[in-house]
Amino acid sequence: MNIYIDENEVKKTGDSIIGYASDFSDEIKEFDNIITSIDDAWSGADELKYVNLLREKYEVQLNELSDLIQTYGMYLSKIPNVYSSLDEAYSSKNISV
């Protein structure tokens, strides 16, 4: 059985995902700006409760998702190097299955 990957495509996909993570982080910053504008326009206990919920729950989860996307992109970007190392290490070996 031969396992083949197109190293350039995998790296390109990983780099694209890293770019998407960066774009997503920019959107999260925009979300924070919207929360700040709510804070500026509305005052009172209900506003404080609502803004804190947005910041403590949704913004934290969005940042975690952004980090996960970034990590996955970095993982994909490194795969071609791993496959190259494996190819070099096992190219002369005969593995019976």
RATA-V968582 format. One record per residue. SS is DSSP state (alpha for helix, beta for strand, coil for the rest). NEAR is the number of other ideal C-beta (glycine too) atoms within 8 Angstrom. Layout:
ss=(SS SS)
near=(NEAR NEAR)
//
This chain:
ss=(coil coil coil coil coil coil alpha alpha alpha alpha alpha alpha alpha alpha alpha alpha alpha alpha alpha alpha alpha alpha alpha alpha alpha alpha alpha alpha alpha alpha alpha alpha alpha alpha alpha alpha alpha alpha alpha alpha alpha coil coil coil alpha alpha alpha alpha alpha alpha alpha alpha alpha alpha alpha alpha alpha alpha alpha alpha alpha alpha alpha alpha alpha alpha alpha alpha alpha alpha alpha alpha alpha alpha alpha alpha alpha alpha alpha alpha alpha alpha alpha alpha alpha alpha alpha alpha alpha alpha coil coil coil coil coil coil coil)
near=(3 3 5 4 9 6 10 7 8 13 12 8 9 15 10 9 12 12 9 10 13 9 8 12 10 8 8 12 8 8 11 10 8 8 12 8 8 12 9 6 5 8 3 6 5 7 11 8 8 9 11 8 9 11 11 7 8 9 13 9 8 11 10 8 9 12 9 8 12 11 8 9 16 10 9 12 12 9 13 12 7 8 11 9 8 8 8 7 7 8 6 3 6 3 5 3 3)
//
